Amino acid sequence: MPLVYAEDQTLTRADFDRLARVIYDTAGITLGEQKMDLVRARLAKRLRALNVPTYTAYIDMVLANPNGDEFVELLDAISTNLTSFFRENQHFDYLAKVHLPEVVKRNQATKRIRAWSAGCSSGEEPYTISIVLGETLPDLGARSWDTRILATDISTRVLRKAQAGVYEPDRIKTVAPDIRGRCFDPRTRDGEPCFAVKPELRQRIVFNRLNLMENWPFHGPFDFIFCRNVMIYFDKPTQEKLVGRYYDVLAPGGILFTGHSESLTGVKHKFKFVQATIYQKG
């Protein structure tokens, strides 16, 4: 008798609930009932790849070893990674015109700048930060400063793309032509045109996998943190805990940038409100 594969089955509410509980406990991600169809469709690909016949069998296997490689694959499968270069560009304008001049004045003794892209996805955000640093710092008299960007994500799949730093033409359409010419090298991949981020922009960035709910192997201080369109997957208590941890690793005067739909209204925090989605450590 042939096996019955996932596309011919239903993901039961009981299986979904136990999976959702472990994902919340491990990664802080809240999966509401409305996400069942999305989870079912994305997990079907893992079942086919592993030749596992049922959702129940797959979930049993994954939950038996929540520290195993397949749990990482599960998190990769359910993660949504929508990003682009210069996304929500008002943040980068504020960074270039307001915050970086303040950081340069404040850090004259150390001549270093530290930034964190938390939830960096496929790399467009940290590379945009690197572009802004490269375009702005020479005009501020900080051309030779020590600048480092930590870029982290829970998904190994998108981190591989981010580390490669190579993008299709439609992925860089939000980059102004003059900046594109200065910051990307045209190439071909599999006979198709693509663009590679220039080495001088890449060398500022360190990519690492990080589950934001776990212990962080660093203490800062960071001059600014981008955590955009990440906290929408967390409930209020998890958001509150995370925002408090960001506050602790920011330097005095440091900035937290959040996504356009991620107001901290209703979340207890110590940040000073600067403007919508921009918060400063006192």
Secondary structure as UniProt FT lines:
FT   HELIX           6..8
FT   HELIX           13..27
FT   HELIX           33..35
FT   HELIX           36..50
FT   HELIX           55..63
FT   TURN            66..67
FT   HELIX           69..78
FT   TURN            85..89
FT   HELIX           90..94
FT   HELIX           95..99
FT   HELIX           100..106
FT   TURN            107..110
FT   STRAND          112..118
FT   TURN            121..123
FT   HELIX           124..136
FT   HELIX           137..140
FT   TURN            143..144
FT   STRAND          146..153
FT   HELIX           156..164
FT   STRAND          166..167
FT   HELIX           169..172
FT   TURN            173..174
FT   HELIX           177..183
FT   STRAND          184..189
FT   TURN            190..191
FT   STRAND          192..197
FT   HELIX           199..202
FT   TURN            203..204
FT   STRAND          205..209
FT   TURN            212..213
FT   STRAND          222..227
FT   HELIX           231..233
FT   HELIX           236..249
FT   STRAND          250..258
FT   TURN            260..261
FT   TURN            265..266
FT   STRAND          272..275
FT   TURN            276..277
FT   STRAND          278..280
//
